Amino acid sequence: MFKKIILLSITLILLIDLKPVQAQISGEGLTISPPIFELSLKPGESSQQTIKITNPTKKLMEVYPVVMNFKASGEGGEPAFYPATEEETKFSLAHWIKFNQTKVALTPEQVVEFNYQINVPSDAEPGGHYGVVFFATEPPKPNQDISQVAIASMIGSLVLVRVPGAIVEKGFLEEFSSRKFYFKPPVNFVIRIANLGNVHFKPKGEITIKSWQGKDLERIAINQQKGNVLPDSTRKFEQKWSPLNNPFWKIPIGRFSANLRIVYGESEKSLDGNIIFWIIPWWLIIIIALIFVTIIYLIIRKWWKKKKLVRPTKPQPPTNKIIIR
């Protein structure tokens, strides 16, 4: 049921890799800033945060704050939301967030600062905790699961809290791959990083492309959008190498290597990978094939001529001529 709600109604620019820019409810014009908070709070600590809500329209708008938890959904960085009424897990945050308002009214072109409180329990589990403050255009009905307000358009601000203590930063490189053979660029790379720890991290690094001679050709930055990998999840990153601005005679041809170097977490642990790939253009394959066929033809032709030259002649029959001495 909840999956249907998310698919049908939540119109967000709320991916985990969001930069601190405004987000907007599609069709309503309402915007909030920032769409993501990343905080470090100690057990027993409280923190007040502010979200700016802007109504750029010419009409009165009313929105209702709702808090939920979220976790990673799939490998693309999208969040999956679940209500605070569900059983609290070790990574949940919604139970810590408190509102002083149940409704926010915005007059035309008004900007309102919405304040909310994060109260970290004294026995909070170390690691990452993840929630979202939504603003819905319709209030939940009495005795209704608050997730039902997702039927209306919603806009939200993600909250990622790091609680210090027994922090475990443990990443694992599940995949660094590419096709083995290309006829032409671009070359596509797939990187899949798993988070086996208890706190989110932003992997960063680069792919170094080397020629068969070991010469560095280009460096490709990884995760320039600064996307997070949440605990108990795997995130896929895709990169391309497109050396298409070189002159024709500098088009990459032959055997290449790609060396991956990634660091993550506050301790900047590293993940490394290496793959080999080839770029052989069609025109080169055709030329090589023509040369090969020509060589075969010449060999066969030479062999045939040689066979004709060494072919034995037929013996001549004896003659009955009389020889006069």
Secondary structure by P-SEA (a helix, b strand, c coil): caaaaaacccccccccccccbbbbccccccccccccccccccccbbbbbbbbbbccccbbbbbbbbbbccccccccbbbbbbccccccccccccccccccccbbbbccbbbbbbbbbbbbcccccccbbbbbbbbbccccccccccccccccbbbbbbbbbbbbccccccccccccccccccccccbbbbbbbbbcccbbbbbbbbbbbbccccccccccccccccccccccbbbbbbbbbbccccccccccccbbbbbbbbbbcccbbbbbbbbbbbbbcaaaaaaaaaaaaaaaaaaaaaaaaaaaaaccccccccccccccc
